[in-house]
Amino acid sequence: MDIRLVLELKNHNVYYVKNQMFSYYITIPKVAINTNIAVELKSKMDNYNFETNDSLWVMENVKNTFSFIDDYNITLVLPVLNDNEISILEKLDTDKFEIINRILSNIINNAYLNLRNANMQIGDQIVMVNNDRYNAFISWFVSKYNGRVIRKKLLELIQLYNVNATAYKKIDTPAISFVVGTYNNEVDAPKVVHESTPVIEEKKLKPQFSSGFSSYWLLAGITFVVSLVIAIISFLFK
């Protein structure tokens, strides 16, 4: 199991957890508190994947996502699924939903252990953050764990700790408020390009015919004809 501290914020540390079965991010509060696990399935999940994207851009998305909730008691778990698993989320196939269910169950159980090791008290209810792109799966998952898992928008979670929270985060000054971004502000991380060995086209050498050779044979032919004519004339006038 690989557990890496990837970002340190004012109130939370963000860890990246990976093994052969799953990978995910988790915020762990710096001070021991009572908290609940909230799981969010991002629409552009691959933007958080260190394996396939430039790490600097991945970290930019990680920072944007977790910085926005740092002031609130939200323990956010962000699974990172591969392309095949994401395609299951987007289809209406409840049989294959079980594949994602096993992955998420393992992630939630592992997140619970990591929080307990950090001396956190964790509530019994798991919150699935709403995402319309994966609506069918989230509805199925919440129904499967009726009462154990609930569904909320991220803004609803934030509003539990700040009644004035909006879809935007603002910096207030006496004269004006500057909007600095939304809670789902993401940048598309460029893919990692593995440089391949350049293919060198093999060209066959072709013989080059020199004009010098042609001139040589032409001169030899003229010389032969002239010699022949002189020989004939000399023979006739003996």
Phi, psi and omega in degrees: 000125179256118178238117184237134171282115184252342182204131178246117180254182182297315186247347183225154165253139179253126181245147172252123184243131183213137167218195183288340184263328187203168171213147181197163172255152176213139172266130177241120180302145180285334179247134182300125181216174169272131184212171176235149177277127174244128182252127178239128174262107185287146178294323178248065187299328184293341177294349181250010185264112180294334187287331187244354185230161176299125188297328180296319180285324175301314181294331176296318177292319178300314180297315180300315184292310188277335178295325183294334182252008185297331182278359185239156180279070179235115176266097188266130175249125184242097178293148174240105182260159178275178186299319180296319180290323177295321180297328176294319180300330187268002182243163179262069180231092185295334177296317180283341175302333180297330178297313179291325178302317180295319180296311182294323178298317178294320178296315181296317179297319179292320177298320178301315180296319179295323177291320178296321178294338177266013177067030176271148171262122188249131177292161183284333185274135174261134179257125171264120180286131185296140174209113185299333180297326181249033186304316183298315181292316182299318178299317179296317183294316179296319179293322181298321181250049184313117180092328179279327179239132176240166185240129178215155170283151180300323180296326177296321177295318180296320182293341176296334183247356179206103186294342181263007182295140177235185178288353180236150175259133186236151170254114184270135172235165180303333186257328190205157175248129179259123176281123185253359177148169178260169182288344179247032181288119182226152171243146179284116181284129178292145181291154174283124180259119178270116183292129179260159179292125183298140180272121180263120181287125183274121180252134179277139179285133178250142181296137178257126181267121183276140177291341179297320179296320181296317179296321180299312181292325178296316179296320179297321180295317180297316180300319181296316182295315180298317180298320181295317180296317180296321180296319181294315180298317180298322181292321185288326184259027173288000000 
